Amino acid sequence: MTSAQSDPVKQQVATHWGRRAAHFDEDFGHSIRTAAERTAWDRIFDLVLAGRRGALDVLDAGCGTGFLSLELASRGHRVTGVDFAPAMLAEARRKAAQHGAEIRFEEADAEQLPFASGSFDLVVSRHVLWTLPHPEMAIDEWIRVLRPGGRLAVIDGQFDPNFSVHQNENARTSNEYAAIGDQLPFLGGRPREEIEVLLHAHGLVNVGSDPVRDLVEAQAERMVEEGRERQTRRRYVAWGEITG
Ligand SMILES: C[S@@+](CC[C@H](N)C(=O)[O-])C[C@H]1O[C@@H](n2cnc3c(N)ncnc32)[C@H](O)[C@@H]1O
């Protein structure tokens, strides 16, 4: 039993993503669909990896269907992905098998990891911070499992009330989140600059961030190509390191 299974807020979150697992990759922005998006993501992974050489031990916290896990495994890293929604993990495992990728996917709470301190060189997380009841505890936990000199990279966005999302793809307006939204302190997302301050406050050094404008633009172009209304919203990748 993971620590999340006795927490009613986390149960609601896990139920939501379990319900969406089969179609998650089809929802807008979850997969790479165009050459411009590929170019943008390659640059983002360069920022995440910061020139580190050799095969790294990587943790993907809240891995979902394994987007970051698969991308990092394809770059030669040893990846572990954790999530507490079994259906998301099943999808991640299916995709890894399909791609012949050896990735360890485990059911676990991203806020209370079942790993010894200093187990990883890199911890990554995409679109997870906003949905945690204790995001600051999670940051401490992600830092705890890093080795000296290890790096944390968080990819997330900020909610924009003018950015319209298809009802089926909108977690915030779902029944599950309606019941618990007030217990998720980062629900609307936080500004990139605030995340940098937070990473500093949690003891990281060499903190930096990038607004991933190329990805935002590439996705906006795709909206137009697909006959949707062109929209942009604020996104970021933010990183920091623990002292070596
Ligand atoms: C928006 S999805 C993002 C999935 C994936 N990181 C991606 O970028 O495609 C959020 C994921 O975080 C997972 N999650 C949320 N809170 C979690 C927690 N406390 N422990 C483990 N997984 C969590 C959910 O089950 C869901 O799969």
The ligand as an SDF file (V2000), in Angstrom:
LIG
                    3D

 27 29  0  0  0  0  0  0  0  0999 V2000
   -1.0260   15.8200  -15.6970 C   0  0  0  0  0  0  0  0  0  0  0  0
   -0.5130   14.1790  -15.4280 S   0  0  0  0  0  0  0  0  0  0  0  0
    1.1820   14.3030  -16.0330 C   0  0  0  0  0  0  0  0  0  0  0  0
    1.7790   12.9460  -16.3790 C   0  0  0  0  0  0  0  0  0  0  0  0
    3.1990   12.9910  -16.9390 C   0  0  0  0  0  0  0  0  0  0  0  0
    4.1310   13.5540  -15.9660 N   0  0  0  0  0  0  0  0  0  0  0  0
    3.2660   13.7650  -18.2270 C   0  0  0  0  0  0  0  0  0  0  0  0
    3.9080   14.8010  -18.2530 O   0  0  0  0  0  0  0  0  0  0  0  0
    2.6900   13.3200  -19.2230 O   0  0  0  0  0  0  0  0  0  0  0  0
   -0.2510   14.1320  -13.6700 C   0  0  0  0  0  0  0  0  0  0  0  0
    0.2230   12.7560  -13.2150 C   0  0  0  0  0  0  0  0  0  0  0  0
    0.7090   12.8700  -11.8860 O   0  0  0  0  0  0  0  0  0  0  0  0
    0.2660   11.7460  -11.1590 C   0  0  0  0  0  0  0  0  0  0  0  0
    0.2790   12.1240   -9.7470 N   0  0  0  0  0  0  0  0  0  0  0  0
   -0.3400   13.1880   -9.1700 C   0  0  0  0  0  0  0  0  0  0  0  0
   -0.0580   13.2240   -7.8530 N   0  0  0  0  0  0  0  0  0  0  0  0
    0.7470   12.1690   -7.5980 C   0  0  0  0  0  0  0  0  0  0  0  0
    1.3660   11.6690   -6.4220 C   0  0  0  0  0  0  0  0  0  0  0  0
    1.2070   12.2550   -5.2250 N   0  0  0  0  0  0  0  0  0  0  0  0
    2.1080   10.5490   -6.5220 N   0  0  0  0  0  0  0  0  0  0  0  0
    2.2710    9.9270   -7.7130 C   0  0  0  0  0  0  0  0  0  0  0  0
    1.7050   10.3350   -8.8640 N   0  0  0  0  0  0  0  0  0  0  0  0
    0.9580   11.4690   -8.7990 C   0  0  0  0  0  0  0  0  0  0  0  0
   -1.1050   11.4670  -11.7180 C   0  0  0  0  0  0  0  0  0  0  0  0
   -1.5490   10.1580  -11.4510 O   0  0  0  0  0  0  0  0  0  0  0  0
   -0.8830   11.7160  -13.2060 C   0  0  0  0  0  0  0  0  0  0  0  0
   -0.4410   10.5580  -13.8600 O   0  0  0  0  0  0  0  0  0  0  0  0
  1  2  1  0
  2  3  1  0
  2 10  1  0
  3  4  1  0
  4  5  1  0
  5  6  1  0
  5  7  1  0
  7  8  2  0
  7  9  1  0
 10 11  1  0
 11 12  1  0
 11 26  1  0
 12 13  1  0
 13 14  1  0
 13 24  1  0
 14 15  1  0
 14 23  1  0
 15 16  2  0
 16 17  1  0
 17 18  1  0
 17 23  2  0
 18 19  1  0
 18 20  2  0
 20 21  1  0
 21 22  2  0
 22 23  1  0
 24 25  1  0
 24 26  1  0
 26 27  1  0
M  CHG  2   2   1   9  -1
M  END
$$$$
